Amino acid sequence: MFEFRRPAVSRLILICTLLTLPAQAWATDLTGAWASDVSQCAKVFKKNKSGIIFQRDSDVYGAGFIADGNQLKGRTARCTIKSRKQSGDTLNLLTACATDIMLQNVEFTVKFLDDNKISRLFPGMEGMEITYYRCVL
């Protein structure tokens, strides 16, 4: 029979616990309403019975989008996420987007700056980015 000592068992449990924790789980959490100016959230979005929607003249106060599951909704387009690939704090999304006049695949690259702040990067256009802030409604 094996005889386990308390410190060895405790260390083994601690190591197993640390190995099973997800690494940067927050990085893929896009859920919510995101605006280009956090002070304008109430002018860009509003909450109703069915969820978060855009205010009537939201585009006057800045850019924004709503992320809900595999859906991204902009003022004029709706996108379905077809695939995701995360590398560190950067998330690459391939989406199928529809507007009133066309359908197209769009690649989004998002860098998480913190839990409530992201930056949309534009591959091939160095230095071009838009910062978005998660709105609390």
C-alpha positions as CSV (number, residue, x, y, z in Angstrom):
1,M,0.0,0.0,0.0
2,F,1.0,3.6,-0.6
3,E,1.2,6.1,2.2
4,F,0.3,9.6,1.1
5,R,1.6,12.5,3.1
6,R,-0.7,15.5,3.6
7,P,1.7,18.1,2.0
8,A,2.2,16.0,-1.1
9,V,-1.5,15.4,-1.6
10,S,-2.2,19.2,-1.1
11,R,0.4,20.1,-3.7
12,L,-1.0,17.6,-6.2
13,I,-4.6,19.0,-5.7
14,L,-3.3,22.6,-6.1
15,I,-1.4,21.8,-9.3
16,C,-4.4,20.0,-10.8
17,T,-6.7,22.9,-10.0
18,L,-4.3,25.4,-11.6
19,L,-4.0,23.3,-14.7
20,T,-7.8,23.1,-15.2
21,L,-8.4,26.8,-14.9
22,P,-9.2,28.4,-18.3
23,A,-6.5,30.8,-19.6
24,Q,-7.8,34.3,-20.3
25,A,-11.4,33.1,-20.5
26,W,-12.6,36.8,-20.4
27,A,-11.0,37.4,-23.8
28,T,-13.8,35.7,-25.8
29,D,-16.6,37.4,-24.0
30,L,-18.0,39.9,-26.5
31,T,-21.6,39.7,-25.2
32,G,-23.3,43.1,-24.8
33,A,-23.5,46.5,-26.4
34,W,-20.3,48.2,-27.4
35,A,-20.0,51.9,-28.3
36,S,-17.1,54.0,-29.6
37,D,-17.7,56.5,-26.8
38,V,-18.6,55.2,-23.4
39,S,-20.2,58.5,-22.4
40,Q,-22.7,58.2,-25.3
41,C,-24.0,54.6,-24.5
42,A,-27.5,55.8,-23.6
43,K,-27.7,57.8,-26.8
44,V,-26.6,54.8,-29.0
45,F,-28.5,52.0,-27.3
46,K,-31.6,51.4,-25.3
47,K,-33.0,48.4,-23.5
48,N,-36.5,47.1,-24.3
49,K,-38.5,44.0,-23.5
50,S,-36.7,41.9,-26.1
51,G,-33.2,43.1,-25.3
52,I,-30.8,45.8,-26.3
53,I,-31.5,47.8,-29.5
54,F,-30.1,50.9,-31.2
55,Q,-31.6,54.3,-30.5
56,R,-33.3,55.9,-33.4
57,D,-30.5,58.4,-34.2
58,S,-27.7,56.4,-32.7
59,D,-25.3,56.9,-35.6
60,V,-25.2,60.7,-34.7
61,Y,-23.5,59.8,-31.4
62,G,-20.9,57.3,-32.5
63,A,-20.4,53.8,-33.8
64,G,-21.5,50.7,-32.0
65,F,-22.5,47.0,-32.2
66,I,-24.4,44.5,-30.2
67,A,-22.9,41.0,-29.6
68,D,-25.3,38.2,-28.6
69,G,-24.1,34.6,-28.9
70,N,-23.0,34.0,-32.5
71,Q,-24.7,37.2,-33.7
72,L,-23.2,40.7,-34.2
73,K,-25.6,43.5,-35.0
74,G,-24.7,46.9,-36.3
75,R,-26.9,49.8,-37.2
76,T,-27.2,48.6,-40.8
77,A,-25.9,45.0,-40.8
78,R,-26.4,41.7,-39.1
79,C,-23.6,39.2,-39.0
80,T,-23.4,35.5,-38.0
81,I,-20.1,34.3,-36.6
82,K,-19.0,31.3,-38.7
83,S,-15.6,30.7,-37.0
84,R,-13.5,32.0,-34.1
85,K,-9.8,31.8,-33.5
86,Q,-8.2,33.2,-30.4
87,S,-4.5,33.9,-30.0
88,G,-3.7,35.4,-26.6
89,D,-5.7,38.6,-26.3
90,T,-6.6,38.8,-30.0
91,L,-9.8,37.2,-31.4
92,N,-10.3,36.7,-35.1
93,L,-13.8,36.2,-36.3
94,L,-15.0,35.2,-39.7
95,T,-18.6,36.3,-40.2
96,A,-21.4,36.2,-42.8
97,C,-23.0,39.6,-42.9
98,A,-26.2,40.9,-44.5
99,T,-27.3,44.4,-45.2
100,D,-30.4,45.5,-47.0
101,I,-28.6,45.3,-50.4
102,M,-25.9,42.6,-50.1
103,L,-24.4,39.6,-48.4
104,Q,-20.6,39.2,-47.8
105,N,-18.1,37.5,-45.6
106,V,-16.3,39.9,-43.2
107,E,-13.2,39.2,-41.1
108,F,-13.1,41.0,-37.7
109,T,-9.9,41.1,-35.6
110,V,-10.5,42.3,-32.0
111,K,-7.9,42.9,-29.4
112,F,-9.1,42.8,-25.8
113,L,-7.6,45.7,-23.8
114,D,-9.5,44.8,-20.6
115,D,-12.9,43.3,-19.8
116,N,-14.8,46.3,-21.0
117,K,-12.6,47.8,-23.7
118,I,-11.6,46.3,-27.0
119,S,-9.9,47.5,-30.2
120,R,-11.0,46.5,-33.6
121,L,-7.9,46.0,-35.8
122,F,-7.9,46.1,-39.6
123,P,-5.3,43.6,-41.0
124,G,-3.2,45.2,-43.7
125,M,-3.9,48.7,-42.5
126,E,-1.3,49.2,-39.8
127,G,-2.2,51.8,-37.2
128,M,-5.9,51.7,-38.2
129,E,-8.1,50.7,-35.2
130,I,-11.4,51.6,-33.5
131,T,-11.7,51.4,-29.7
132,Y,-15.1,50.2,-28.3
133,Y,-16.3,50.2,-24.7
134,R,-18.9,47.8,-23.2
135,C,-22.0,49.7,-22.2
136,V,-23.8,49.1,-19.0
137,L,-27.5,49.7,-19.6
